[in-house]
Amino acid sequence: MFSNLREDLRRYGGPGRQVKALLLTPRVWAIVNYRFARWACTARMPSVARVPLKVVARLCTFLIEMVTSVELPPQTAIGAGLFIPHAGYIVVASNAIIGLHCTLTQGVTIGHRAGGDVSQLDSPVIGDRVYIGPGAVILGAINIGDDALIGANAVVIRSVPPRAVVVGNPARLISVKGSFDLISYPRMEHDAKRLASLAARQGRESSSTEEPPGRTSALSYENAS
C-alpha cells in the first residue's frame, strides 16, 4: 500500500507539492482511498481485523465517490504511479487492470460492454505508462499496450498495440509515437522497460524513413506493434 502510494504522490511533484496535494486535492484523496481500500481487501490478516477494516474502507469509498466523482473500486488492480491530473467524473470497472505510471484524465470510463450479457463482463487490461485522454471510453475484454495514447473522446472497443496513438469513435490508429511526451515520473530515464519501448519506437521511425520515395506504409492495428 505505502510503496504504491508513495509512487503515486511522486507524480505530483516534490515533497511540498505532495503534502499540498494530500491536503487540498480531492482527486488525490480518491487515490489514497483506493490504496487503503485495496489493502483492506487484499492484505493477509485475521478476520477479526479484516472485517472492521473493510467496513471502514467501504464507508470511506462511499464518501470519497460522493465528493470526488471518481470511482476506483478496491477490486481493481492498479499499478504504482497512478496520476489523475484534473478533477472530473472517472469510472473504472471492478475487474479492470491498470498498469504502472498510467494517467487517467477527466471523464474517462473503463469498463465492460455487457448490456446484460454476463459473458461480456470482462473489462480492459491497460498496460504500463498509458495516457487516457479526457472523455475517453475503453470497453470490453481488450488489451491496451504499453505506452499507448488514447485520445480525447476516443471510444476504444478493440485491442490497441504498444505505443499506438488512437483517436475517434470508433477509435482508429493515427500514429505509433506513443505517450512518451505526456507521461513523466521520477527516474523514468532509468526505467529499463520504458527505455526499451522508446528504442523500439525510434527503430520503427528509422525504418519508416528508409522506405523508397512515393511509398507509404498504411497504419493499422495489426502492423503497429
Secondary structure, 3 states (H helix, E strand, C coil): CHHHHHHHHHCCCCHHHHHHHHHHCHHHHHHHHHHHHHHHHHCCCCHHHHHHHHHHHHHHHHHHHHHHCEECCCCCEECCCCECCCCCCEEECCCCEECCCCEECCCCEEECCCCCCHHHCCCCEECCCCEECCCCEEECCCEECCCCEECCCCEECCCECCCCEEECCCCEEEECCCCCCCCCCCCHHHCHHHHHHHHHHHHHHHHHHCCCCCCCCCCCCCCCC
